[in-house]
Amino acid sequence: MNVRNMAHHEERVAALRDAEVRALYAGEYDAYRPGLFPRVLGALLVFAGNVVYGREPSYLKFRAVEIIARVPYHSWNAAVYTLMTLCFANEQRALALASTSRFAHFAQENETMHVVVISQLAALHEKAGFIRGSFLPVLFAFFYFWWSYVLYIVHRRSSYELNFLFESHAYQQYSSFLTQNEDVLKARVMASDYLEWYGREAKTEYDFFVWVRNDELIHRNESIEAVVCKK
């Protein structure tokens, strides 16, 4: 996998602010077609989210998306830990698993930053009850964790492809949100202790959501690079 550390990731995220650079980077895998099983699971996940939160992007929907989006990376780490117990004697296999673990650990921290900051914004701009705000996203995340875990163990490609589809959905939603609400988001001043702790600075909500959109695109592409590179 190409994204090895935070500095490299942040450089790429910044570069993707340029529309032409972003289009070229996205185009690398825009035409990629996952297998049937990941497509069915991905479609069900997106459909369920649209039923509960609507088809249009919103703060509340993004909170649910981010609660779910961090799950596969945690799941892959758990699966790697399981598989490592069988592969200590196979150095090349262990290296491939360690590569997944490194990417998954970093991506999980990145997605955690998303959900913490977006949770604050959702509480500020939208009201949600316990069911839609917390219970359903955690329920979705529970099942998504185990699907990702089992798929990684038995057919790793499908697990990566399922994540590719979900991250594609997230990227599209953030892109639409930025386009539809550009002026409003640019007028909203951004302040977040967690975002500052993470190491990012965003003066407005527009700046923040641009970062998040680019994060999701990188995660999307990295998932398929894992398939292409057979890691």
C-alpha positions in Angstrom: 0.0 0.0 0.0 1.2 3.5 -0.8 0.1 5.6 2.1 2.6 4.7 4.7 2.6 7.6 7.1 0.7 10.7 8.1 3.1 13.1 6.3 2.6 11.3 3.0 -1.1 11.1 3.5 -1.4 14.8 4.3 0.7 15.8 1.2 -1.7 13.8 -1.0 -4.8 15.1 0.7 -3.5 18.7 0.1 -2.7 17.9 -3.6 -6.2 16.6 -4.1 -7.7 20.0 -3.5 -6.8 20.7 -7.1 -9.7 19.5 -9.2 -7.6 18.3 -12.1 -5.3 16.3 -9.8 -8.3 14.8 -8.0 -10.0 13.8 -11.3 -6.8 12.0 -12.5 -6.4 10.2 -9.1 -10.0 9.2 -8.9 -9.9 8.1 -12.6 -7.4 5.4 -11.7 -10.2 3.2 -10.3 -13.4 4.9 -11.3 -14.0 2.0 -13.8 -13.1 -0.7 -11.4 -15.9 -3.3 -11.0 -15.9 -5.3 -7.8 -17.2 -8.9 -7.6 -20.9 -9.8 -7.3 -20.9 -10.5 -3.6 -19.3 -7.2 -2.5 -21.6 -5.4 -4.9 -24.7 -7.0 -3.3 -23.5 -6.3 0.3 -22.5 -2.8 -0.6 -25.8 -2.0 -2.3 -27.7 -3.3 0.8 -25.6 -1.1 3.1 -26.1 2.0 1.0 -29.8 1.3 0.5 -30.3 0.8 4.3 -28.5 4.1 4.9 -30.6 6.0 2.4 -33.8 4.6 3.9 -32.9 5.8 7.4 -31.1 9.0 6.6 -32.3 10.0 3.1 -30.5 10.0 -0.2 -29.2 13.5 0.2 -26.1 14.2 2.3 -26.5 15.7 5.7 -24.5 16.1 9.0 -26.5 13.3 10.6 -26.0 11.0 7.6 -22.2 11.8 7.7 -22.1 10.9 11.3 -23.6 7.5 10.6 -21.3 7.0 7.6 -18.2 7.7 9.6 -19.2 5.5 12.5 -19.5 2.7 9.9 -16.5 3.7 7.8 -13.9 3.1 10.5 -15.1 -0.4 11.1 -13.4 -2.3 8.2 -10.0 -1.1 9.3 -10.5 -2.3 12.8 -11.9 -5.5 11.4 -8.8 -6.0 9.2 -6.5 -5.5 12.1 -8.4 -8.1 14.1 -8.2 -10.5 11.1 -4.5 -9.9 10.6 -3.9 -10.6 14.3 -5.8 -13.9 13.8 -3.9 -14.9 10.7 -0.5 -13.8 12.1 -0.7 -16.6 14.6 -0.6 -19.0 11.6 2.1 -17.2 9.6 5.0 -16.5 11.9 7.2 -18.9 10.0 6.3 -17.4 6.6 8.2 -14.1 6.5 6.7 -12.9 3.2 3.2 -13.7 4.3 3.8 -11.9 7.6 5.1 -8.8 5.8 2.0 -8.7 3.6 -0.2 -8.9 6.7 1.9 -6.3 8.5 1.4 -3.9 5.5 -2.4 -4.3 5.8 -2.2 -3.7 9.6 -0.1 -0.5 9.1 -2.6 1.0 6.6 -5.6 -0.2 8.6 -4.3 1.4 11.8 -3.7 4.7 10.2 -7.0 4.8 8.3 -8.9 3.9 11.5 -7.4 6.9 13.3 -8.2 9.1 10.4 -11.9 7.9 10.3 -12.1 8.3 14.1 -11.1 11.9 13.7 -13.9 12.3 11.1 -16.6 10.9 13.4 -15.5 12.8 16.4 -15.5 16.2 14.6 -18.6 15.5 12.5 -20.5 14.4 15.7 -19.9 17.9 17.1 -21.1 19.5 13.9 -24.2 17.3 13.7 -25.1 18.2 17.3 -24.7 21.8 16.4 -26.7 21.8 13.2 -29.2 18.9 13.4 -31.2 17.2 16.1 -31.4 13.5 16.2 -32.9 11.0 18.6 -31.1 8.0 20.1 -32.3 5.6 17.4 -31.1 7.4 14.3 -28.3 9.2 16.0 -26.6 6.3 17.8 -28.4 2.9 17.9 -28.7 2.3 14.2 -25.2 3.4 13.2 -23.7 1.1 15.9 -26.0 -1.8 14.8 -24.9 -1.4 11.1 -21.3 -1.2 12.3 -21.6 -4.4 14.3 -22.7 -6.4 11.3 -20.2 -4.6 9.0 -17.4 -5.5 11.3 -18.1 -9.3 11.1 -18.8 -9.3 7.4 -15.4 -7.5 6.8 -13.6 -9.9 9.3 -15.0 -13.1 7.7 -14.4 -11.9 4.2 -10.8 -10.9 5.0 -10.2 -14.4 6.3 -11.9 -16.4 3.5 -11.6 -14.1 0.5 -9.6 -11.0 1.1 -10.3 -9.4 -2.2 -14.0 -9.2 -1.4 -13.3 -7.5 1.9 -11.2 -4.8 0.1 -13.8 -4.4 -2.6 -16.6 -4.0 -0.1 -14.7 -1.2 1.5 -14.0 0.3 -1.9 -17.7 0.5 -2.6 -18.5 2.1 0.8 -15.7 4.6 0.5 -16.9 5.4 -3.0 -20.3 6.2 -1.6 -18.8 8.4 1.1 -16.6 10.2 -1.4 -19.6 10.9 -3.7 -21.7 12.1 -0.8 -19.1 14.6 0.5 -18.5 15.8 -3.1 -22.2 16.5 -3.5 -22.4 18.2 -0.1 -19.6 20.5 -0.9 -21.1 21.5 -4.3 -24.6 22.0 -2.9 -23.6 24.0 0.2 -20.4 25.7 -0.8 -21.4 29.3 0.2 -23.0 28.2 3.5 -20.0 26.0 4.5 -17.5 28.8 3.7 -19.4 31.1 6.0 -19.3 28.7 9.0 -16.2 29.1 11.1 -14.6 25.9 12.2 -13.3 25.2 15.7 -12.4 21.8 17.0 -9.9 20.7 19.7 -9.8 17.2 18.4 -9.0 18.3 14.8 -6.2 20.5 16.2 -4.9 17.6 18.2 -5.0 15.4 15.1 -2.8 17.9 13.4 -5.1 19.7 10.9 -6.2 23.2 10.7 -9.5 24.2 9.0 -10.8 27.8 9.2 -14.2 26.9 7.9 -16.5 23.9 7.6 -15.8 24.0 3.9 -12.1 23.5 4.5 -12.8 20.6 6.9 -15.2 18.8 4.5 -12.7 19.2 1.6 -10.1 17.3 3.8 -12.6 14.6 4.6 -13.7 14.1 1.0 -10.1 13.7 0.0 -9.4 11.3 2.8 -12.2 9.1 1.6 -11.0 9.1 -2.0 -7.5 8.0 -0.8 -9.1 5.2 1.3 -11.1 4.1 -1.7 -8.1 3.9 -4.0 -5.9 2.3 -1.4 -8.4 -0.5 -0.9 -8.1 -1.4 -4.6 -4.4 -1.0 -4.7 -4.3 -3.7 -2.1 -6.2 -6.0 -4.5 -4.0 -5.0 -7.5 -0.8 -5.5 -5.5 -2.2 -8.7 -4.0 -1.3 -7.6 -0.5 
